[in-house]
Amino acid sequence: RVHSIKSSPARQLLSADKDDRSAPAIYRHDLELRLEGTFEQVRRYLQSIEALPQTLVWDELTFSVERYPRGELLLAVHTLSAREELI
C-alpha cells in the first residue's frame, strides 16, 4: 500500500553554458516513496524497480516493522536526465 510519494523540483547539476538557459544541461530529480507491506512484498517490489530499463540511484532505503508482519518502506531515489521535466 502506498502511503506517500513526494517529488522535489529538478536541480540543475551541470550545464554546457551556465549563462544560457537553452544550453544542454544535466538535471537531478528526487523522489521519496513510503510504502506498507510485508518484507516479502517489499522485496519483490524492490526487485521490480531494479529490473526497470531506466536507472534509479538509491539514496536511502529503510524498512521498519512496528507490527509484524507488516512494515513500512522509506525509499529515496533520484534520476539524472537532460530534461528538466520529471521523467
mmCIF file as gemmi writes it, N, C-alpha and C atoms, coordinates in Angstrom:
data_model
loop_
_atom_site.group_PDB
_atom_site.id
_atom_site.type_symbol
_atom_site.label_atom_id
_atom_site.label_alt_id
_atom_site.label_comp_id
_atom_site.label_asym_id
_atom_site.label_entity_id
_atom_site.label_seq_id
_atom_site.pdbx_PDB_ins_code
_atom_site.Cartn_x
_atom_site.Cartn_y
_atom_site.Cartn_z
_atom_site.occupancy
_atom_site.B_iso_or_equiv
_atom_site.pdbx_formal_charge
_atom_site.auth_seq_id
_atom_site.auth_asym_id
_atom_site.pdbx_PDB_model_num
ATOM 1 N N . ARG Axp A 1 ? 0.839 -1.174 0 1 0 ? 1 A 1
ATOM 2 C CA . ARG Axp A 1 ? 0 0 0 1 0 ? 1 A 1
ATOM 3 C C . ARG Axp A 1 ? 0.887 1.24 0 1 0 ? 1 A 1
ATOM 4 N N . VAL Axp A 2 ? 0.553 2.196 -0.832 1 0 ? 2 A 1
ATOM 5 C CA . VAL Axp A 2 ? 1.32 3.441 -0.937 1 0 ? 2 A 1
ATOM 6 C C . VAL Axp A 2 ? 0.826 4.431 0.119 1 0 ? 2 A 1
ATOM 7 N N . HIS Axp A 3 ? 1.75 4.917 0.936 1 0 ? 3 A 1
ATOM 8 C CA . HIS Axp A 3 ? 1.406 5.949 1.919 1 0 ? 3 A 1
ATOM 9 C C . HIS Axp A 3 ? 1.623 7.336 1.338 1 0 ? 3 A 1
ATOM 10 N N . SER Axp A 4 ? 2.752 7.523 0.661 1 0 ? 4 A 1
ATOM 11 C CA . SER Axp A 4 ? 3.016 8.841 0.073 1 0 ? 4 A 1
ATOM 12 C C . SER Axp A 4 ? 4.089 8.741 -1.003 1 0 ? 4 A 1
ATOM 13 N N . ILE Axp A 5 ? 4.011 9.678 -1.912 1 0 ? 5 A 1
ATOM 14 C CA . ILE Axp A 5 ? 5.031 9.855 -2.949 1 0 ? 5 A 1
ATOM 15 C C . ILE Axp A 5 ? 5.325 11.344 -3 1 0 ? 5 A 1
ATOM 16 N N . LYS Axp A 6 ? 6.592 11.69 -2.851 1 0 ? 6 A 1
ATOM 17 C CA . LYS Axp A 6 ? 6.994 13.097 -2.892 1 0 ? 6 A 1
ATOM 18 C C . LYS Axp A 6 ? 8.08 13.279 -3.942 1 0 ? 6 A 1
ATOM 19 N N . SER Axp A 7 ? 7.912 14.288 -4.755 1 0 ? 7 A 1
ATOM 20 C CA . SER Axp A 7 ? 8.975 14.63 -5.705 1 0 ? 7 A 1
ATOM 21 C C . SER Axp A 7 ? 9.406 16.063 -5.443 1 0 ? 7 A 1
ATOM 22 N N . SER Axp A 8 ? 10.659 16.315 -5.666 1 0 ? 8 A 1
ATOM 23 C CA . SER Axp A 8 ? 11.213 17.653 -5.482 1 0 ? 8 A 1
ATOM 24 C C . SER Axp A 8 ? 11.438 18.289 -6.843 1 0 ? 8 A 1
ATOM 25 N N . PRO Axp A 9 ? 11.452 19.609 -6.913 1 0 ? 9 A 1
ATOM 26 C CA . PRO Axp A 9 ? 11.767 20.253 -8.191 1 0 ? 9 A 1
ATOM 27 C C . PRO Axp A 9 ? 13.146 19.819 -8.681 1 0 ? 9 A 1
ATOM 28 N N . ALA Axp A 10 ? 13.282 19.75 -9.985 1 0 ? 10 A 1
ATOM 29 C CA . ALA Axp A 10 ? 14.566 19.357 -10.586 1 0 ? 10 A 1
ATOM 30 C C . ALA Axp A 10 ? 15.655 20.345 -10.19 1 0 ? 10 A 1
ATOM 31 N N . ARG Axp A 11 ? 16.851 19.796 -9.975 1 0 ? 11 A 1
ATOM 32 C CA . ARG Axp A 11 ? 18.008 20.642 -9.691 1 0 ? 11 A 1
ATOM 33 C C . ARG Axp A 11 ? 18.991 20.486 -10.842 1 0 ? 11 A 1
ATOM 34 N N . GLN Axp A 12 ? 19.436 21.602 -11.358 1 0 ? 12 A 1
ATOM 35 C CA . GLN Axp A 12 ? 20.434 21.567 -12.426 1 0 ? 12 A 1
ATOM 36 C C . GLN Axp A 12 ? 21.797 21.311 -11.811 1 0 ? 12 A 1
ATOM 37 N N . LEU Axp A 13 ? 22.452 20.247 -12.264 1 0 ? 13 A 1
ATOM 38 C CA . LEU Axp A 13 ? 23.756 19.887 -11.725 1 0 ? 13 A 1
ATOM 39 C C . LEU Axp A 13 ? 24.902 20.391 -12.584 1 0 ? 13 A 1
ATOM 40 N N . LEU Axp A 14 ? 24.677 20.41 -13.883 1 0 ? 14 A 1
ATOM 41 C CA . LEU Axp A 14 ? 25.746 20.723 -14.816 1 0 ? 14 A 1
ATOM 42 C C . LEU Axp A 14 ? 25.135 21.358 -16.055 1 0 ? 14 A 1
ATOM 43 N N . SER Axp A 15 ? 25.818 22.337 -16.631 1 0 ? 15 A 1
ATOM 44 C CA . SER Axp A 15 ? 25.327 22.98 -17.843 1 0 ? 15 A 1
ATOM 45 C C . SER Axp A 15 ? 26.498 23.25 -18.784 1 0 ? 15 A 1
ATOM 46 N N . ALA Axp A 16 ? 26.216 23.134 -20.074 1 0 ? 16 A 1
ATOM 47 C CA . ALA Axp A 16 ? 27.242 23.432 -21.073 1 0 ? 16 A 1
ATOM 48 C C . ALA Axp A 16 ? 27.596 24.922 -21.04 1 0 ? 16 A 1
ATOM 49 N N . ASP Axp A 17 ? 26.61 25.763 -20.663 1 0 ? 17 A 1
ATOM 50 C CA . ASP Axp A 17 ? 26.831 27.214 -20.565 1 0 ? 17 A 1
ATOM 51 C C . ASP Axp A 17 ? 25.894 27.743 -19.492 1 0 ? 17 A 1
ATOM 52 N N . LYS Axp A 18 ? 26.429 28.023 -18.306 1 0 ? 18 A 1
ATOM 53 C CA . LYS Axp A 18 ? 25.585 28.426 -17.181 1 0 ? 18 A 1
ATOM 54 C C . LYS Axp A 18 ? 24.835 29.73 -17.418 1 0 ? 18 A 1
ATOM 55 N N . ASP Axp A 19 ? 25.256 30.541 -18.389 1 0 ? 19 A 1
ATOM 56 C CA . ASP Axp A 19 ? 24.575 31.804 -18.672 1 0 ? 19 A 1
ATOM 57 C C . ASP Axp A 19 ? 23.488 31.66 -19.731 1 0 ? 19 A 1
ATOM 58 N N . ASP Axp A 20 ? 23.408 30.505 -20.361 1 0 ? 20 A 1
ATOM 59 C CA . ASP Axp A 20 ? 22.429 30.275 -21.428 1 0 ? 20 A 1
ATOM 60 C C . ASP Axp A 20 ? 21.462 29.181 -20.988 1 0 ? 20 A 1
ATOM 61 N N . ARG Axp A 21 ? 20.201 29.568 -20.66 1 0 ? 21 A 1
ATOM 62 C CA . ARG Axp A 21 ? 19.201 28.6 -20.176 1 0 ? 21 A 1
ATOM 63 C C . ARG Axp A 21 ? 18.855 27.538 -21.211 1 0 ? 21 A 1
ATOM 64 N N . SER Axp A 22 ? 19.12 27.816 -22.484 1 0 ? 22 A 1
ATOM 65 C CA . SER Axp A 22 ? 18.786 26.84 -23.52 1 0 ? 22 A 1
ATOM 66 C C . SER Axp A 22 ? 19.937 25.864 -23.801 1 0 ? 22 A 1
ATOM 67 N N . ALA Axp A 23 ? 21.066 26.063 -23.146 1 0 ? 23 A 1
ATOM 68 C CA . ALA Axp A 23 ? 22.22 25.166 -23.339 1 0 ? 23 A 1
ATOM 69 C C . ALA Axp A 23 ? 21.924 23.798 -22.724 1 0 ? 23 A 1
ATOM 70 N N . PRO Axp A 24 ? 22.486 22.735 -23.282 1 0 ? 24 A 1
ATOM 71 C CA . PRO Axp A 24 ? 22.285 21.407 -22.706 1 0 ? 24 A 1
ATOM 72 C C . PRO Axp A 24 ? 22.72 21.383 -21.242 1 0 ? 24 A 1
ATOM 73 N N . ALA Axp A 25 ? 21.967 20.61 -20.437 1 0 ? 25 A 1
ATOM 74 C CA . ALA Axp A 25 ? 22.248 20.538 -19.004 1 0 ? 25 A 1
ATOM 75 C C . ALA Axp A 25 ? 21.891 19.153 -18.48 1 0 ? 25 A 1
ATOM 76 N N . ILE Axp A 26 ? 22.356 18.853 -17.28 1 0 ? 26 A 1
ATOM 77 C CA . ILE Axp A 26 ? 22.012 17.622 -16.566 1 0 ? 26 A 1
ATOM 78 C C . ILE Axp A 26 ? 21.214 18.023 -15.333 1 0 ? 26 A 1
ATOM 79 N N . TYR Axp A 27 ? 20.061 17.346 -15.141 1 0 ? 27 A 1
ATOM 80 C CA . TYR Axp A 27 ? 19.174 17.638 -14.027 1 0 ? 27 A 1
ATOM 81 C C . TYR Axp A 27 ? 19.024 16.412 -13.128 1 0 ? 27 A 1
ATOM 82 N N . ARG Axp A 28 ? 18.881 16.687 -11.846 1 0 ? 28 A 1
ATOM 83 C CA . ARG Axp A 28 ? 18.627 15.63 -10.861 1 0 ? 28 A 1
ATOM 84 C C . ARG Axp A 28 ? 17.172 15.74 -10.421 1 0 ? 28 A 1
ATOM 85 N N . HIS Axp A 29 ? 16.472 14.601 -10.423 1 0 ? 29 A 1
ATOM 86 C CA . HIS Axp A 29 ? 15.079 14.529 -9.993 1 0 ? 29 A 1
ATOM 87 C C . HIS Axp A 29 ? 14.996 13.593 -8.786 1 0 ? 29 A 1
ATOM 88 N N . ASP Axp A 30 ? 14.591 14.133 -7.626 1 0 ? 30 A 1
ATOM 89 C CA . ASP Axp A 30 ? 14.494 13.342 -6.392 1 0 ? 30 A 1
ATOM 90 C C . ASP Axp A 30 ? 13.065 12.857 -6.181 1 0 ? 30 A 1
ATOM 91 N N . LEU Axp A 31 ? 12.94 11.64 -5.674 1 0 ? 31 A 1
ATOM 92 C CA . LEU Axp A 31 ? 11.643 11.027 -5.421 1 0 ? 31 A 1
ATOM 93 C C . LEU Axp A 31 ? 11.724 10.246 -4.116 1 0 ? 31 A 1
ATOM 94 N N . GLU Axp A 32 ? 10.722 10.423 -3.263 1 0 ? 32 A 1
ATOM 95 C CA . GLU Axp A 32 ? 10.659 9.692 -1.998 1 0 ? 32 A 1
ATOM 96 C C . GLU Axp A 32 ? 9.337 8.946 -1.933 1 0 ? 32 A 1
ATOM 97 N N . LEU Axp A 33 ? 9.407 7.651 -1.659 1 0 ? 33 A 1
ATOM 98 C CA . LEU Axp A 33 ? 8.214 6.811 -1.553 1 0 ? 33 A 1
ATOM 99 C C . LEU Axp A 33 ? 8.118 6.22 -0.161 1 0 ? 33 A 1
ATOM 100 N N . ARG Axp A 34 ? 6.901 6.168 0.367 1 0 ? 34 A 1
ATOM 101 C CA . ARG Axp A 34 ? 6.633 5.47 1.631 1 0 ? 34 A 1
ATOM 102 C C . ARG Axp A 34 ? 5.558 4.43 1.322 1 0 ? 34 A 1
ATOM 103 N N . LEU Axp A 35 ? 5.914 3.171 1.55 1 0 ? 35 A 1
ATOM 104 C CA . LEU Axp A 35 ? 5.024 2.059 1.24 1 0 ? 35 A 1
ATOM 105 C C . LEU Axp A 35 ? 4.863 1.169 2.456 1 0 ? 35 A 1
ATOM 106 N N . GLU Axp A 36 ? 3.743 0.45 2.504 1 0 ? 36 A 1
ATOM 107 C CA . GLU Axp A 36 ? 3.5 -0.504 3.579 1 0 ? 36 A 1
ATOM 108 C C . GLU Axp A 36 ? 3.316 -1.885 2.978 1 0 ? 36 A 1
ATOM 109 N N . GLY Axp A 37 ? 3.873 -2.904 3.646 1 0 ? 37 A 1
ATOM 110 C CA . GLY Axp A 37 ? 3.704 -4.275 3.193 1 0 ? 37 A 1
ATOM 111 C C . GLY Axp A 37 ? 4.545 -5.215 4.015 1 0 ? 37 A 1
ATOM 112 N N . THR Axp A 38 ? 4.44 -6.484 3.684 1 0 ? 38 A 1
ATOM 113 C CA . THR Axp A 38 ? 5.278 -7.473 4.353 1 0 ? 38 A 1
ATOM 114 C C . THR Axp A 38 ? 6.686 -7.381 3.779 1 0 ? 38 A 1
ATOM 115 N N . PHE Axp A 39 ? 7.637 -7.997 4.452 1 0 ? 39 A 1
ATOM 116 C CA . PHE Axp A 39 ? 9.013 -7.986 3.96 1 0 ? 39 A 1
ATOM 117 C C . PHE Axp A 39 ? 9.075 -8.596 2.561 1 0 ? 39 A 1
ATOM 118 N N . GLU Axp A 40 ? 8.367 -9.683 2.345 1 0 ? 40 A 1
ATOM 119 C CA . GLU Axp A 40 ? 8.387 -10.344 1.04 1 0 ? 40 A 1
ATOM 120 C C . GLU Axp A 40 ? 7.786 -9.456 -0.046 1 0 ? 40 A 1
ATOM 121 N N . GLN Axp A 41 ? 6.698 -8.761 0.246 1 0 ? 41 A 1
ATOM 122 C CA . GLN Axp A 41 ? 6.104 -7.841 -0.732 1 0 ? 41 A 1
ATOM 123 C C . GLN Axp A 41 ? 7.067 -6.713 -1.081 1 0 ? 41 A 1
ATOM 124 N N . VAL Axp A 42 ? 7.72 -6.176 -0.076 1 0 ? 42 A 1
ATOM 125 C CA . VAL Axp A 42 ? 8.679 -5.087 -0.295 1 0 ? 42 A 1
ATOM 126 C C . VAL Axp A 42 ? 9.873 -5.588 -1.103 1 0 ? 42 A 1
ATOM 127 N N . ARG Axp A 43 ? 10.36 -6.777 -0.788 1 0 ? 43 A 1
ATOM 128 C CA . ARG Axp A 43 ? 11.484 -7.347 -1.523 1 0 ? 43 A 1
ATOM 129 C C . ARG Axp A 43 ? 11.141 -7.515 -3 1 0 ? 43 A 1
ATOM 130 N N . ARG Axp A 44 ? 9.954 -8.032 -3.296 1 0 ? 44 A 1
ATOM 131 C CA . ARG Axp A 44 ? 9.54 -8.198 -4.694 1 0 ? 44 A 1
ATOM 132 C C . ARG Axp A 44 ? 9.401 -6.843 -5.396 1 0 ? 44 A 1
ATOM 133 N N . TYR Axp A 45 ? 8.886 -5.844 -4.69 1 0 ? 45 A 1
ATOM 134 C CA . TYR Axp A 45 ? 8.749 -4.505 -5.267 1 0 ? 45 A 1
ATOM 135 C C . TYR Axp A 45 ? 10.126 -3.93 -5.609 1 0 ? 45 A 1
ATOM 136 N N . LEU Axp A 46 ? 11.074 -4.063 -4.704 1 0 ? 46 A 1
ATOM 137 C CA . LEU Axp A 46 ? 12.424 -3.546 -4.949 1 0 ? 46 A 1
ATOM 138 C C . LEU Axp A 46 ? 13.09 -4.271 -6.119 1 0 ? 46 A 1
ATOM 139 N N . GLN Axp A 47 ? 12.856 -5.567 -6.233 1 0 ? 47 A 1
ATOM 140 C CA . GLN Axp A 47 ? 13.395 -6.314 -7.373 1 0 ? 47 A 1
ATOM 141 C C . GLN Axp A 47 ? 12.792 -5.802 -8.688 1 0 ? 47 A 1
ATOM 142 N N . SER Axp A 48 ? 11.516 -5.471 -8.682 1 0 ? 48 A 1
ATOM 143 C CA . SER Axp A 48 ? 10.891 -4.963 -9.906 1 0 ? 48 A 1
ATOM 144 C C . SER Axp A 48 ? 11.443 -3.592 -10.283 1 0 ? 48 A 1
ATOM 145 N N . ILE Axp A 49 ? 11.777 -2.77 -9.295 1 0 ? 49 A 1
ATOM 146 C CA . ILE Axp A 49 ? 12.391 -1.469 -9.576 1 0 ? 49 A 1
ATOM 147 C C . ILE Axp A 49 ? 13.775 -1.663 -10.191 1 0 ? 49 A 1
ATOM 148 N N . GLU Axp A 50 ? 14.539 -2.598 -9.65 1 0 ? 50 A 1
ATOM 149 C CA . GLU Axp A 50 ? 15.881 -2.839 -10.18 1 0 ? 50 A 1
ATOM 150 C C . GLU Axp A 50 ? 15.843 -3.396 -11.601 1 0 ? 50 A 1
ATOM 151 N N . ALA Axp A 51 ? 14.74 -4.024 -11.978 1 0 ? 51 A 1
ATOM 152 C CA . ALA Axp A 51 ? 14.616 -4.603 -13.315 1 0 ? 51 A 1
ATOM 153 C C . ALA Axp A 51 ? 14.17 -3.581 -14.366 1 0 ? 51 A 1
ATOM 154 N N . LEU Axp A 52 ? 13.821 -2.374 -13.953 1 0 ? 52 A 1
ATOM 155 C CA . LEU Axp A 52 ? 13.384 -1.349 -14.902 1 0 ? 52 A 1
ATOM 156 C C . LEU Axp A 52 ? 14.513 -0.987 -15.866 1 0 ? 52 A 1
ATOM 157 N N . PRO Axp A 53 ? 14.156 -0.611 -17.099 1 0 ? 53 A 1
ATOM 158 C CA . PRO Axp A 53 ? 15.202 -0.227 -18.051 1 0 ? 53 A 1
ATOM 159 C C . PRO Axp A 53 ? 15.846 1.119 -17.703 1 0 ? 53 A 1
ATOM 160 N N . GLN Axp A 54 ? 15.133 1.991 -16.971 1 0 ? 54 A 1
ATOM 161 C CA . GLN Axp A 54 ? 15.7 3.269 -16.548 1 0 ? 54 A 1
ATOM 162 C C . GLN Axp A 54 ? 16.524 3.049 -15.28 1 0 ? 54 A 1
ATOM 163 N N . THR Axp A 55 ? 17.573 3.835 -15.143 1 0 ? 55 A 1
ATOM 164 C CA . THR Axp A 55 ? 18.434 3.712 -13.966 1 0 ? 55 A 1
ATOM 165 C C . THR Axp A 55 ? 17.975 4.666 -12.876 1 0 ? 55 A 1
ATOM 166 N N . LEU Axp A 56 ? 17.781 4.118 -11.684 1 0 ? 56 A 1
ATOM 167 C CA . LEU Axp A 56 ? 17.491 4.914 -10.499 1 0 ? 56 A 1
ATOM 168 C C . LEU Axp A 56 ? 18.676 4.797 -9.558 1 0 ? 56 A 1
ATOM 169 N N . VAL Axp A 57 ? 19.076 5.909 -8.984 1 0 ? 57 A 1
ATOM 170 C CA . VAL Axp A 57 ? 20.14 5.898 -7.991 1 0 ? 57 A 1
ATOM 171 C C . VAL Axp A 57 ? 19.463 5.869 -6.622 1 0 ? 57 A 1
ATOM 172 N N . TRP Axp A 58 ? 19.816 4.891 -5.815 1 0 ? 58 A 1
ATOM 173 C CA . TRP Axp A 58 ? 19.205 4.728 -4.497 1 0 ? 58 A 1
ATOM 174 C C . TRP Axp A 58 ? 19.963 5.587 -3.495 1 0 ? 58 A 1
ATOM 175 N N . ASP Axp A 59 ? 19.24 6.477 -2.822 1 0 ? 59 A 1
ATOM 176 C CA . ASP Axp A 59 ? 19.853 7.35 -1.828 1 0 ? 59 A 1
ATOM 177 C C . ASP Axp A 59 ? 19.619 6.846 -0.403 1 0 ? 59 A 1
ATOM 178 N N . GLU Axp A 60 ? 18.436 6.301 -0.166 1 0 ? 60 A 1
ATOM 179 C CA . GLU Axp A 60 ? 18.105 5.813 1.179 1 0 ? 60 A 1
ATOM 180 C C . GLU Axp A 60 ? 17.073 4.711 1.064 1 0 ? 60 A 1
ATOM 181 N N . LEU Axp A 61 ? 17.242 3.691 1.894 1 0 ? 61 A 1
ATOM 182 C CA . LEU Axp A 61 ? 16.271 2.608 1.976 1 0 ? 61 A 1
ATOM 183 C C . LEU Axp A 61 ? 16.171 2.203 3.436 1 0 ? 61 A 1
ATOM 184 N N . THR Axp A 62 ? 14.975 2.342 3.997 1 0 ? 62 A 1
ATOM 185 C CA . THR Axp A 62 ? 14.749 1.972 5.385 1 0 ? 62 A 1
ATOM 186 C C . THR Axp A 62 ? 13.476 1.131 5.45 1 0 ? 62 A 1
ATOM 187 N N . PHE Axp A 63 ? 13.562 -0.017 6.089 1 0 ? 63 A 1
ATOM 188 C CA . PHE Axp A 63 ? 12.38 -0.849 6.303 1 0 ? 63 A 1
ATOM 189 C C . PHE Axp A 63 ? 12.237 -1.038 7.798 1 0 ? 63 A 1
ATOM 190 N N . SER Axp A 64 ? 11.102 -0.622 8.342 1 0 ? 64 A 1
ATOM 191 C CA . SER Axp A 64 ? 10.88 -0.756 9.782 1 0 ? 64 A 1
ATOM 192 C C . SER Axp A 64 ? 9.574 -1.507 10.023 1 0 ? 64 A 1
ATOM 193 N N . VAL Axp A 65 ? 9.563 -2.298 11.082 1 0 ? 65 A 1
ATOM 194 C CA . VAL Axp A 65 ? 8.389 -3.09 11.432 1 0 ? 65 A 1
ATOM 195 C C . VAL Axp A 65 ? 7.909 -2.65 12.804 1 0 ? 65 A 1
ATOM 196 N N . GLU Axp A 66 ? 6.68 -2.159 12.853 1 0 ? 66 A 1
ATOM 197 C CA . GLU Axp A 66 ? 6.094 -1.807 14.14 1 0 ? 66 A 1
ATOM 198 C C . GLU Axp A 66 ? 5.11 -2.87 14.592 1 0 ? 66 A 1
ATOM 199 N N . ARG Axp A 67 ? 4.468 -3.526 13.609 1 0 ? 67 A 1
ATOM 200 C CA . ARG Axp A 67 ? 3.51 -4.585 13.936 1 0 ? 67 A 1
ATOM 201 C C . ARG Axp A 67 ? 3.678 -5.71 12.92 1 0 ? 67 A 1
ATOM 202 N N . TYR Axp A 68 ? 4.344 -6.776 13.33 1 0 ? 68 A 1
ATOM 203 C CA . TYR Axp A 68 ? 4.622 -7.906 12.466 1 0 ? 68 A 1
ATOM 204 C C . TYR Axp A 68 ? 3.322 -8.47 11.92 1 0 ? 68 A 1
ATOM 205 N N . PRO Axp A 69 ? 3.228 -8.855 10.662 1 0 ? 69 A 1
ATOM 206 C CA . PRO Axp A 69 ? 4.288 -8.974 9.659 1 0 ? 69 A 1
ATOM 207 C C . PRO Axp A 69 ? 4.404 -7.748 8.759 1 0 ? 69 A 1
ATOM 208 N N . ARG Axp A 70 ? 3.639 -6.693 9.014 1 0 ? 70 A 1
ATOM 209 C CA . ARG Axp A 70 ? 3.645 -5.533 8.127 1 0 ? 70 A 1
ATOM 210 C C . ARG Axp A 70 ? 4.703 -4.526 8.566 1 0 ? 70 A 1
ATOM 211 N N . GLY Axp A 71 ? 5.322 -3.926 7.567 1 0 ? 71 A 1
ATOM 212 C CA . GLY Axp A 71 ? 6.326 -2.918 7.844 1 0 ? 71 A 1
ATOM 213 C C . GLY Axp A 71 ? 6.163 -1.739 6.909 1 0 ? 71 A 1
ATOM 214 N N . GLU Axp A 72 ? 6.997 -0.737 7.103 1 0 ? 72 A 1
ATOM 215 C CA . GLU Axp A 72 ? 6.957 0.446 6.251 1 0 ? 72 A 1
ATOM 216 C C . GLU Axp A 72 ? 8.32 0.619 5.58 1 0 ? 72 A 1
ATOM 217 N N . LEU Axp A 73 ? 8.273 0.868 4.289 1 0 ? 73 A 1
ATOM 218 C CA . LEU Axp A 73 ? 9.474 1.11 3.498 1 0 ? 73 A 1
ATOM 219 C C . LEU Axp A 73 ? 9.569 2.591 3.182 1 0 ? 73 A 1
ATOM 220 N N . LEU Axp A 74 ? 10.714 3.168 3.474 1 0 ? 74 A 1
ATOM 221 C CA . LEU Axp A 74 ? 11.04 4.515 3.011 1 0 ? 74 A 1
ATOM 222 C C . LEU Axp A 74 ? 12.119 4.334 1.958 1 0 ? 74 A 1
ATOM 223 N N . LEU Axp A 75 ? 11.831 4.78 0.745 1 0 ? 75 A 1
ATOM 224 C CA . LEU Axp A 75 ? 12.768 4.648 -0.36 1 0 ? 75 A 1
ATOM 225 C C . LEU Axp A 75 ? 12.964 6.019 -0.996 1 0 ? 75 A 1
ATOM 226 N N . ALA Axp A 76 ? 14.19 6.506 -0.963 1 0 ? 76 A 1
ATOM 227 C CA . ALA Axp A 76 ? 14.539 7.771 -1.612 1 0 ? 76 A 1
ATOM 228 C C . ALA Axp A 76 ? 15.469 7.448 -2.776 1 0 ? 76 A 1
ATOM 229 N N . VAL Axp A 77 ? 15.08 7.885 -3.964 1 0 ? 77 A 1
ATOM 230 C CA . VAL Axp A 77 ? 15.864 7.632 -5.172 1 0 ? 77 A 1
ATOM 231 C C . VAL Axp A 77 ? 15.974 8.92 -5.972 1 0 ? 77 A 1
ATOM 232 N N . HIS Axp A 78 ? 16.876 8.904 -6.962 1 0 ? 78 A 1
ATOM 233 C CA . HIS Axp A 78 ? 16.917 10.027 -7.894 1 0 ? 78 A 1
ATOM 234 C C . HIS Axp A 78 ? 17.33 9.523 -9.272 1 0 ? 78 A 1
ATOM 235 N N . THR Axp A 79 ? 16.994 10.33 -10.261 1 0 ? 79 A 1
ATOM 236 C CA . THR Axp A 79 ? 17.401 10.067 -11.633 1 0 ? 79 A 1
ATOM 237 C C . THR Axp A 79 ? 18.207 11.253 -12.124 1 0 ? 79 A 1
ATOM 238 N N . LEU Axp A 80 ? 18.992 11.027 -13.146 1 0 ? 80 A 1
ATOM 239 C CA . LEU Axp A 80 ? 19.7 12.091 -13.833 1 0 ? 80 A 1
ATOM 240 C C . LEU Axp A 80 ? 19.178 12.12 -15.256 1 0 ? 80 A 1
ATOM 241 N N . SER Axp A 81 ? 18.959 13.332 -15.759 1 0 ? 81 A 1
ATOM 242 C CA . SER Axp A 81 ? 18.359 13.463 -17.083 1 0 ? 81 A 1
ATOM 243 C C . SER Axp A 81 ? 18.802 14.765 -17.745 1 0 ? 81 A 1
ATOM 244 N N . ALA Axp A 82 ? 18.724 14.774 -19.047 1 0 ? 82 A 1
ATOM 245 C CA . ALA Axp A 82 ? 18.985 16.004 -19.805 1 0 ? 82 A 1
ATOM 246 C C . ALA Axp A 82 ? 17.715 16.849 -19.89 1 0 ? 82 A 1
ATOM 247 N N . ARG Axp A 83 ? 16.62 16.353 -19.321 1 0 ? 83 A 1
ATOM 248 C CA . ARG Axp A 83 ? 15.35 17.082 -19.342 1 0 ? 83 A 1
ATOM 249 C C . ARG Axp A 83 ? 15.022 17.593 -17.936 1 0 ? 83 A 1
ATOM 250 N N . GLU Axp A 84 ? 14.538 18.811 -17.881 1 0 ? 84 A 1
ATOM 251 C CA . GLU Axp A 84 ? 14.177 19.386 -16.581 1 0 ? 84 A 1
ATOM 252 C C . GLU Axp A 84 ? 12.881 18.798 -16.041 1 0 ? 84 A 1
ATOM 253 N N . GLU Axp A 85 ? 12.009 18.329 -16.931 1 0 ? 85 A 1
ATOM 254 C CA . GLU Axp A 85 ? 10.726 17.762 -16.506 1 0 ? 85 A 1
ATOM 255 C C . GLU Axp A 85 ? 10.974 16.41 -15.844 1 0 ? 85 A 1
ATOM 256 N N . LEU Axp A 86 ? 10.14 16.087 -14.857 1 0 ? 86 A 1
ATOM 257 C CA . LEU Axp A 86 ? 10.245 14.798 -14.183 1 0 ? 86 A 1
ATOM 258 C C . LEU Axp A 86 ? 9.93 13.689 -15.178 1 0 ? 86 A 1
ATOM 259 N N . ILE Axp A 87 ? 10.764 12.686 -15.182 1 0 ? 87 A 1
ATOM 260 C CA . ILE Axp A 87 ? 10.581 11.569 -16.114 1 0 ? 87 A 1
ATOM 261 C C . ILE Axp A 87 ? 9.595 10.583 -15.536 1 0 ? 87 A 1
